[in-house]
Amino acid sequence: MQLHNRTVRQDVRELGALLGDVLEEQTSTADFENVEELRTAAIAYREGSVSSREPLHDVLERLDPANESVVARAFTTYFELINLAEERERVRAVRRASQEGTLDDSLDRTISDLADDAG
């Protein structure tokens, strides 16, 4: 698949998988499993599963300071990668609109839009 035909979801999944591979290789399988357990429990909690709160606390309570640091860095890196994937999606959207002739981001257009909005 060409890079400019990808979706943000595909990018996020691929980048997350790569981060997981690096995490497991550079730290330990246990650290990788802690991050994965926290990630899946956080997703379940966000989706409304109240019972997922306990596993979150359990994992966090069993981490020692070194593991806490690994988990914090892993999530920080993950969110940075998501931001990059979203920026890349914006570039793809602008490129598509430009190629289709539907991109009108000129200064004149912006001033006209602001004037229309003002009344």
DSSP file (Angstrom, degrees, kcal/mol; ACC not computed):
  #  RESIDUE AA STRUCTURE BP1 BP2  ACC     N-H-->O    O-->H-N    N-H-->O    O-->H-N    TCO  KAPPA ALPHA  PHI   PSI    X-CA   Y-CA   Z-CA
    1    1 A M              0   0    0      0, 0.0     2,-0.1     0, 0.0     5,-0.1   0.000 360.0 360.0 360.0 134.0    0.0    0.0    0.0
    2    2 A Q    >   -     0   0    0      1,-0.1     3,-1.3     3,-0.1     4,-0.3  -0.400 360.0-121.1 -71.2 148.9    1.3    3.4   -0.9
    3    3 A L  G >  S+     0   0    0      1,-0.3     3,-1.1     2,-0.2    -1,-0.1   0.855 110.5  53.2 -60.5 -36.6    2.0    5.8    2.0
    4    4 A H  G 3  S+     0   0    0      1,-0.2    -1,-0.3    87,-0.0    -2,-0.0   0.573 105.5  55.1 -80.4  -5.8   -0.4    8.5    0.7
    5    5 A N  G <  S+     0   0    0     -3,-1.3    -1,-0.2     2,-0.1    -2,-0.2   0.325  87.0 106.6-102.9   6.6   -3.3    6.0    0.4
    6    6 A R    <   -     0   0    0     -3,-1.1     2,-0.3    -4,-0.3    -3,-0.0  -0.343  65.4-126.7 -80.6 163.5   -3.1    4.8    4.0
    7    7 A T     >  -     0   0    0      1,-0.1     4,-2.1    -2,-0.1     5,-0.1  -0.731  22.0-115.8-104.6 161.6   -5.5    5.7    6.7
    8    8 A V  H  > S+     0   0    0     -2,-0.3     4,-2.8     1,-0.2     5,-0.2   0.868 117.4  57.7 -62.4 -35.3   -4.6    7.2   10.1
    9    9 A R  H  > S+     0   0    0      2,-0.2     4,-2.4     1,-0.2    -1,-0.2   0.909 106.0  48.7 -61.9 -42.4   -5.9    4.0   11.7
   10   10 A Q  H  > S+     0   0    0      2,-0.2     4,-2.5     1,-0.2     5,-0.2   0.918 112.2  49.1 -63.4 -43.2   -3.5    1.9    9.7
   11   11 A D  H  X S+     0   0    0     -4,-2.1     4,-3.0     2,-0.2     5,-0.3   0.929 111.3  48.9 -61.5 -45.8   -0.6    4.2   10.6
   12   12 A V  H  X S+     0   0    0     -4,-2.8     4,-2.6     1,-0.2     5,-0.2   0.920 112.4  48.1 -62.8 -44.1   -1.5    4.1   14.3
   13   13 A R  H  X S+     0   0    0     -4,-2.4     4,-2.3    -5,-0.2    -1,-0.2   0.934 114.8  45.2 -62.2 -45.5   -1.8    0.3   14.4
   14   14 A E  H  X S+     0   0    0     -4,-2.5     4,-2.4     2,-0.2    -2,-0.2   0.928 114.9  46.9 -65.5 -44.8    1.5   -0.1   12.6
   15   15 A L  H  X S+     0   0    0     -4,-3.0     4,-2.5    -5,-0.2    -1,-0.2   0.892 112.2  51.2 -64.8 -38.7    3.3    2.5   14.7
   16   16 A G  H  X S+     0   0    0     -4,-2.6     4,-2.3    -5,-0.3    -1,-0.2   0.903 110.4  48.9 -63.3 -41.4    1.9    0.9   17.9
   17   17 A A  H  X S+     0   0    0     -4,-2.3     4,-2.3     2,-0.2    -2,-0.2   0.908 111.6  49.2 -65.1 -41.6    3.1   -2.6   16.8
   18   18 A L  H  X S+     0   0    0     -4,-2.4     4,-2.5     2,-0.2    -2,-0.2   0.912 110.3  50.8 -63.9 -41.8    6.5   -1.2   16.1
   19   19 A L  H  X S+     0   0    0     -4,-2.5     4,-3.0     1,-0.2    -2,-0.2   0.913 109.3  51.6 -61.4 -42.1    6.7    0.5   19.4
   20   20 A G  H  X S+     0   0    0     -4,-2.3     4,-2.5     2,-0.2    -2,-0.2   0.909 109.5  49.6 -60.5 -42.6    5.7   -2.8   21.1
   21   21 A D  H  X S+     0   0    0     -4,-2.3     4,-2.2     2,-0.2    -2,-0.2   0.929 113.9  45.1 -61.4 -45.7    8.4   -4.6   19.3
   22   22 A V  H  X S+     0   0    0     -4,-2.5     4,-3.1     2,-0.2     5,-0.3   0.916 112.3  52.0 -65.1 -43.3   11.0   -2.1   20.3
   23   23 A L  H  X S+     0   0    0     -4,-3.0     4,-2.2     1,-0.2     5,-0.4   0.933 112.1  45.2 -58.8 -47.8    9.7   -2.0   23.9
   24   24 A E  H  < S+     0   0    0     -4,-2.5    -1,-0.2     1,-0.2    -2,-0.2   0.894 117.6  44.5 -65.2 -39.3   10.0   -5.7   24.2
   25   25 A E  H  < S+     0   0    0     -4,-2.2    -2,-0.2    -5,-0.2    -1,-0.2   0.887 119.5  39.9 -72.3 -39.1   13.4   -5.9   22.6
   26   26 A Q  H  < S+     0   0    0     -4,-3.1    -2,-0.2    -5,-0.2    -3,-0.2   0.711 133.1  12.4 -87.6 -21.5   14.9   -2.9   24.5
   27   27 A T  S  < S-     0   0    0     -4,-2.2     2,-0.3    -5,-0.3    -3,-0.2   0.495 107.4 -67.6-116.6 -96.5   13.4   -3.6   27.9
   28   28 A S     >  -     0   0    0     -5,-0.4     4,-2.1     1,-0.1     5,-0.1  -0.984  29.8-108.1-158.8 163.9   11.7   -6.9   28.8
   29   29 A T  H  > S+     0   0    0     -2,-0.3     4,-2.8     1,-0.2     5,-0.2   0.876 119.3  56.9 -63.0 -37.1    8.7   -9.0   27.9
   30   30 A A  H  > S+     0   0    0      2,-0.2     4,-2.4     1,-0.2    -1,-0.2   0.911 106.7  47.7 -62.5 -42.7    7.3   -8.2   31.4
   31   31 A D  H  > S+     0   0    0      2,-0.2     4,-2.4     1,-0.2    -1,-0.2   0.922 112.1  50.1 -63.7 -43.1    7.5   -4.4   30.7
   32   32 A F  H  X S+     0   0    0     -4,-2.1     4,-2.6     1,-0.2    -2,-0.2   0.927 111.2  48.9 -59.3 -45.1    5.8   -5.0   27.3
   33   33 A E  H  X S+     0   0    0     -4,-2.8     4,-2.7     2,-0.2    -1,-0.2   0.876 109.2  52.7 -65.0 -37.7    3.1   -7.0   29.0
   34   34 A N  H  X S+     0   0    0     -4,-2.4     4,-2.5     2,-0.2    -1,-0.2   0.936 111.4  46.2 -60.9 -46.4    2.5   -4.3   31.6
   35   35 A V  H  X S+     0   0    0     -4,-2.4     4,-2.7     1,-0.2    -2,-0.2   0.927 114.2  47.8 -62.8 -45.0    2.1   -1.7   29.0
   36   36 A E  H  X S+     0   0    0     -4,-2.6     4,-2.7     2,-0.2     5,-0.3   0.903 111.5  50.1 -63.4 -41.4   -0.3   -3.9   27.0
   37   37 A E  H  X S+     0   0    0     -4,-2.7     4,-2.1     1,-0.2    -1,-0.2   0.919 113.7  45.5 -63.6 -43.2   -2.3   -4.8   30.0
   38   38 A L  H  X S+     0   0    0     -4,-2.5     4,-2.5    -5,-0.2    -2,-0.2   0.911 113.1  50.9 -64.8 -42.0   -2.6   -1.1   30.9
   39   39 A R  H  X S+     0   0    0     -4,-2.7     4,-2.1    -5,-0.2    -2,-0.2   0.935 113.0  43.5 -62.8 -47.6   -3.5   -0.2   27.4
   40   40 A T  H  X S+     0   0    0     -4,-2.7     4,-2.3     1,-0.2    -1,-0.2   0.881 114.9  49.5 -69.1 -36.7   -6.2   -2.7   27.0
   41   41 A A  H  X S+     0   0    0     -4,-2.1     4,-2.5    -5,-0.3    -1,-0.2   0.887 110.4  51.1 -67.7 -37.8   -7.7   -2.0   30.4
   42   42 A A  H  X S+     0   0    0     -4,-2.5     4,-2.5     2,-0.2    -2,-0.2   0.891 110.0  49.7 -65.8 -38.8   -7.7    1.7   29.6
   43   43 A I  H  X S+     0   0    0     -4,-2.1     4,-1.8     2,-0.2    -2,-0.2   0.934 111.9  48.0 -63.8 -45.7   -9.5    1.1   26.4
   44   44 A A  H  <>S+     0   0    0     -4,-2.3     5,-2.5     1,-0.2    -2,-0.2   0.901 112.5  49.0 -62.0 -40.9  -12.1   -1.0   28.2
   45   45 A Y  H ><5S+     0   0    0     -4,-2.5     3,-1.6     1,-0.2    -1,-0.2   0.917 109.5  51.3 -64.9 -43.3  -12.5    1.6   30.9
   46   46 A R  H 3<5S+     0   0    0     -4,-2.5    -1,-0.2     1,-0.3    -2,-0.2   0.839 105.9  56.4 -62.2 -32.5  -12.9    4.4   28.2
   47   47 A E  T 3<5S-     0   0    0     -4,-1.8    -1,-0.3    -5,-0.2    -2,-0.2   0.454 130.2 -94.5 -80.9   0.0  -15.6    2.2   26.5
   48   48 A G  T < 5S+     0   0    0     -3,-1.6     2,-1.1     1,-0.2    -3,-0.2   0.525  75.5 143.6 106.1   6.7  -17.6    2.2   29.8
   49   49 A S    > < -     0   0    0     -5,-2.5     3,-1.4     1,-0.2    -1,-0.2  -0.692  26.4-172.8 -83.6 102.3  -16.4   -1.1   31.5
   50   50 A V  G >  S+     0   0    0     -2,-1.1     3,-1.7     1,-0.3     4,-0.4   0.839  81.3  64.6 -63.1 -33.3  -16.3   -0.2   35.2
   51   51 A S  G 3  S+     0   0    0      1,-0.3     3,-0.5     2,-0.2    -1,-0.3   0.657  88.1  70.4 -66.9 -14.1  -14.8   -3.6   36.0
   52   52 A S  G <> S+     0   0    0     -3,-1.4     4,-1.2     1,-0.2    -1,-0.3   0.589  80.7  76.2 -78.8  -8.7  -11.7   -2.6   34.0
   53   53 A R  H <> S+     0   0    0     -3,-1.7     4,-2.1    -4,-0.2    -1,-0.2   0.891  88.3  56.5 -68.6 -39.2  -10.7   -0.1   36.6
   54   54 A E  H  > S+     0   0    0     -3,-0.5     4,-2.8    -4,-0.4    -1,-0.2   0.924 104.2  51.0 -62.3 -46.1   -9.4   -2.7   39.0
   55   55 A P  H  > S+     0   0    0      0, 0.0     4,-2.4     0, 0.0     5,-0.2   0.873 107.8  55.1 -60.4 -33.8   -6.9   -4.2   36.6
   56   56 A L  H  X S+     0   0    0     -4,-1.2     4,-2.3     1,-0.2    -2,-0.2   0.954 111.5  42.8 -60.1 -49.2   -5.6   -0.7   35.9
   57   57 A H  H  X S+     0   0    0     -4,-2.1     4,-2.6     1,-0.2     5,-0.2   0.898 112.0  54.9 -64.4 -40.5   -4.9   -0.2   39.6
   58   58 A D  H  X S+     0   0    0     -4,-2.8     4,-1.4     2,-0.2    -1,-0.2   0.932 110.7  44.2 -59.8 -47.0   -3.5   -3.7   40.0
   59   59 A V  H  X S+     0   0    0     -4,-2.4     4,-0.6     1,-0.2     3,-0.3   0.939 115.0  48.4 -64.5 -46.2   -0.9   -3.2   37.3
   60   60 A L  H >< S+     0   0    0     -4,-2.3     3,-0.7    -5,-0.2    -1,-0.2   0.873 109.8  52.5 -63.6 -37.1    0.1    0.3   38.5
   61   61 A E  H 3< S+     0   0    0     -4,-2.6    -1,-0.2     1,-0.2    -2,-0.2   0.806 107.3  51.6 -69.8 -28.7    0.4   -0.9   42.1
   62   62 A R  H 3< S+     0   0    0     -4,-1.4     2,-0.3    -3,-0.3    -1,-0.2   0.552  87.1 104.2 -87.4  -5.3    2.8   -3.7   41.3
   63   63 A L    <<  -     0   0    0     -3,-0.7    -3,-0.0    -4,-0.6    -4,-0.0  -0.562  61.3-146.2 -77.5 135.5    5.2   -1.5   39.3
   64   64 A D     >  -     0   0    0     -2,-0.3     4,-2.6     1,-0.1     3,-0.4  -0.514  37.9 -92.8 -88.4 169.6    8.5   -0.6   40.9
   65   65 A P  H  > S+     0   0    0      0, 0.0     4,-1.9     0, 0.0     5,-0.1   0.846 126.2  52.0 -54.9 -37.8   10.0    2.8   40.1
   66   66 A A  H  > S+     0   0    0      1,-0.2     4,-1.7     2,-0.2     5,-0.1   0.915 112.6  45.3 -65.2 -41.4   12.1    1.5   37.2
   67   67 A N  H  > S+     0   0    0     -3,-0.4     4,-2.7     2,-0.2     5,-0.2   0.862 108.4  57.2 -69.8 -34.9    9.0   -0.1   35.6
   68   68 A E  H  X S+     0   0    0     -4,-2.6     4,-2.7     1,-0.2    -1,-0.2   0.910 106.7  50.1 -59.5 -41.1    7.0    3.0   36.2
   69   69 A S  H  X S+     0   0    0     -4,-1.9     4,-2.5    -5,-0.2    -1,-0.2   0.910 110.4  48.9 -64.2 -43.0    9.5    4.9   34.2
   70   70 A V  H  X S+     0   0    0     -4,-1.7     4,-2.5     2,-0.2    -2,-0.2   0.931 113.2  47.3 -62.0 -45.9    9.4    2.4   31.3
   71   71 A V  H  X S+     0   0    0     -4,-2.7     4,-2.5     2,-0.2     5,-0.2   0.919 112.3  49.6 -63.2 -44.3    5.6    2.5   31.2
   72   72 A A  H  X S+     0   0    0     -4,-2.7     4,-2.4    -5,-0.2    -1,-0.2   0.924 113.3  46.0 -62.0 -44.5    5.5    6.3   31.3
   73   73 A R  H  X S+     0   0    0     -4,-2.5     4,-2.7     2,-0.2     5,-0.2   0.888 111.0  53.6 -65.6 -38.2    8.0    6.6   28.5
   74   74 A A  H  X S+     0   0    0     -4,-2.5     4,-2.4    -5,-0.2    -2,-0.2   0.933 112.4  42.9 -62.7 -45.7    6.2    4.0   26.4
   75   75 A F  H  X S+     0   0    0     -4,-2.5     4,-2.5     2,-0.2     5,-0.2   0.886 113.3  52.5 -69.5 -37.4    2.9    5.8   26.7
   76   76 A T  H  X S+     0   0    0     -4,-2.4     4,-2.0    -5,-0.2    -2,-0.2   0.939 112.4  45.3 -60.5 -46.5    4.6    9.2   26.0
   77   77 A T  H  X S+     0   0    0     -4,-2.7     4,-2.4     1,-0.2    -2,-0.2   0.901 110.7  54.4 -63.8 -41.2    6.2    7.8   22.9
   78   78 A Y  H  X S+     0   0    0     -4,-2.4     4,-2.3     1,-0.2    -2,-0.2   0.927 109.8  46.2 -59.0 -46.5    2.9    6.2   21.8
   79   79 A F  H  X S+     0   0    0     -4,-2.5     4,-2.2     1,-0.2    -1,-0.2   0.853 110.6  53.1 -68.5 -33.4    1.0    9.5   22.1
   80   80 A E  H  X S+     0   0    0     -4,-2.0     4,-2.1    -5,-0.2    -1,-0.2   0.910 109.8  49.0 -64.0 -40.9    3.8   11.2   20.2
   81   81 A L  H  X S+     0   0    0     -4,-2.4     4,-2.4     2,-0.2    -2,-0.2   0.887 109.1  52.2 -65.3 -39.1    3.5    8.6   17.4
   82   82 A I  H  X S+     0   0    0     -4,-2.3     4,-2.5     2,-0.2    -1,-0.2   0.925 108.5  51.1 -62.0 -43.4   -0.3    9.1   17.3
   83   83 A N  H  X S+     0   0    0     -4,-2.2     4,-2.3     1,-0.2    -2,-0.2   0.905 110.0  49.6 -60.4 -41.0    0.2   12.8   16.9
   84   84 A L  H  X S+     0   0    0     -4,-2.1     4,-2.5     2,-0.2    -1,-0.2   0.907 109.8  51.0 -64.0 -41.1    2.6   12.2   14.0
   85   85 A A  H  X S+     0   0    0     -4,-2.4     4,-2.0     1,-0.2    -2,-0.2   0.895 110.7  49.1 -62.9 -39.8    0.1    9.9   12.4
   86   86 A E  H  X S+     0   0    0     -4,-2.5     4,-1.9     2,-0.2    -1,-0.2   0.886 110.4  50.3 -67.9 -38.2   -2.6   12.5   12.7
   87   87 A E  H  X S+     0   0    0     -4,-2.3     4,-2.0     1,-0.2    -2,-0.2   0.913 109.8  51.3 -63.4 -41.5   -0.3   15.2   11.2
   88   88 A R  H  X S+     0   0    0     -4,-2.5     4,-2.3     1,-0.2    -2,-0.2   0.881 107.1  53.5 -62.7 -38.6    0.5   12.8    8.4
   89   89 A E  H  X S+     0   0    0     -4,-2.0     4,-2.5     2,-0.2    -1,-0.2   0.889 106.5  52.5 -63.7 -38.8   -3.3   12.3    7.8
   90   90 A R  H  X S+     0   0    0     -4,-1.9     4,-2.5     2,-0.2    -2,-0.2   0.914 108.4  50.6 -63.2 -41.9   -3.7   16.1    7.6
   91   91 A V  H  X S+     0   0    0     -4,-2.0     4,-2.5     1,-0.2    -2,-0.2   0.918 111.0  49.0 -60.9 -43.5   -1.0   16.2    4.9
   92   92 A R  H  X S+     0   0    0     -4,-2.3     4,-2.7     2,-0.2    -2,-0.2   0.908 110.9  50.2 -63.2 -41.2   -2.7   13.5    3.0
   93   93 A A  H  X S+     0   0    0     -4,-2.5     4,-2.5     2,-0.2    -2,-0.2   0.912 112.1  46.8 -64.5 -42.7   -6.1   15.3    3.2
   94   94 A V  H  X S+     0   0    0     -4,-2.5     4,-2.5     2,-0.2    -1,-0.2   0.914 112.6  50.4 -64.9 -42.3   -4.5   18.5    2.0
   95   95 A R  H  X S+     0   0    0     -4,-2.5     4,-2.6    -5,-0.2    -2,-0.2   0.924 111.4  48.2 -61.7 -44.6   -2.8   16.7   -0.8
   96   96 A R  H  X S+     0   0    0     -4,-2.7     4,-2.3     2,-0.2     6,-0.2   0.942 113.0  47.3 -60.5 -48.1   -6.0   15.0   -1.9
   97   97 A A  H  X>S+     0   0    0     -4,-2.5     5,-2.3     1,-0.2     6,-1.2   0.888 112.5  50.2 -62.7 -38.7   -8.0   18.2   -1.8
   98   98 A S  H ><5S+     0   0    0     -4,-2.5     3,-0.6     4,-0.2    -1,-0.2   0.918 112.1  46.8 -65.2 -43.5   -5.3   20.0   -3.8
   99   99 A Q  H 3<5S+     0   0    0     -4,-2.6    -2,-0.2     1,-0.2    -1,-0.2   0.837 113.7  48.5 -67.6 -32.9   -5.2   17.2   -6.4
  100  100 A E  H 3<5S-     0   0    0     -4,-2.3    -1,-0.2    -5,-0.2    -2,-0.2   0.546 112.1-120.5 -84.0  -7.2   -9.0   17.2   -6.7
  101  101 A G  T <<5S+     0   0    0     -4,-0.7    -3,-0.2    -3,-0.6    -4,-0.1   0.686  85.1 111.6  76.9  17.6   -9.1   21.0   -7.0
  102  102 A T      < +     0   0    0     -5,-2.3     2,-0.7    -6,-0.2    -4,-0.2   0.392  44.0 103.5-103.2   2.3  -11.2   21.4   -3.9
  103  103 A L        +     0   0    0     -6,-1.2     2,-0.4    -7,-0.1    -9,-0.0  -0.765  37.1 166.9 -89.7 117.3   -8.5   23.0   -1.7
  104  104 A D        +     0   0    0     -2,-0.7    -1,-0.0     1,-0.1    -6,-0.0  -0.754  16.7 142.9-129.3  85.4   -9.1   26.7   -1.4
  105  105 A D        +     0   0    0     -2,-0.4    -1,-0.1     4,-0.1    -2,-0.0  -0.025  27.3 137.5-113.5  29.7   -6.9   27.9    1.4
  106  106 A S     >  -     0   0    0      1,-0.1     4,-2.1     4,-0.0     5,-0.1  -0.296  65.0-117.8 -73.8 160.3   -5.9   31.3    0.0
  107  107 A L  H  > S+     0   0    0      1,-0.2     4,-2.6     2,-0.2     5,-0.2   0.895 116.0  55.3 -63.6 -40.8   -5.7   34.4    2.0
  108  108 A D  H  > S+     0   0    0      1,-0.2     4,-2.4     2,-0.2    -1,-0.2   0.915 108.1  48.3 -58.8 -42.9   -8.4   36.0   -0.1
  109  109 A R  H  > S+     0   0    0      2,-0.2     4,-2.7     1,-0.2    -1,-0.2   0.908 111.0  50.6 -64.7 -41.8  -10.7   33.0    0.6
  110  110 A T  H  X S+     0   0    0     -4,-2.1     4,-2.5     2,-0.2    -2,-0.2   0.923 111.5  47.2 -62.9 -45.2  -10.0   33.3    4.3
  111  111 A I  H  X S+     0   0    0     -4,-2.6     4,-2.5     1,-0.2    -1,-0.2   0.909 112.6  50.3 -63.2 -41.9  -10.8   37.0    4.4
  112  112 A S  H  X S+     0   0    0     -4,-2.4     4,-2.4    -5,-0.2    -2,-0.2   0.918 110.8  48.8 -62.1 -44.1  -14.0   36.4    2.4
  113  113 A D  H  X S+     0   0    0     -4,-2.7     4,-2.3     2,-0.2    -2,-0.2   0.909 112.0  48.8 -62.7 -42.3  -15.1   33.7    4.8
  114  114 A L  H  X S+     0   0    0     -4,-2.5     4,-2.0     2,-0.2    -2,-0.2   0.903 111.3  49.7 -64.6 -41.0  -14.4   35.9    7.8
  115  115 A A  H  X S+     0   0    0     -4,-2.5     4,-0.8     2,-0.2    -2,-0.2   0.905 111.1  49.5 -64.2 -41.1  -16.3   38.7    6.3
  116  116 A D  H >< S+     0   0    0     -4,-2.4     3,-0.6     1,-0.2    -2,-0.2   0.902 111.4  49.1 -63.2 -41.1  -19.3   36.4    5.5
  117  117 A D  H 3< S+     0   0    0     -4,-2.3    -1,-0.2     1,-0.2    -2,-0.2   0.840 104.9  59.2 -67.5 -32.8  -19.2   35.1    9.1
  118  118 A A  H 3<        0   0    0     -4,-2.0    -1,-0.2    -5,-0.2    -2,-0.2   0.691 360.0 360.0 -73.2 -17.5  -19.2   38.6   10.5
  119  119 A G    <<        0   0    0     -4,-0.8    -3,-0.2    -3,-0.6    -2,-0.1   0.447 360.0 360.0 120.9 360.0  -22.4   39.5    8.8
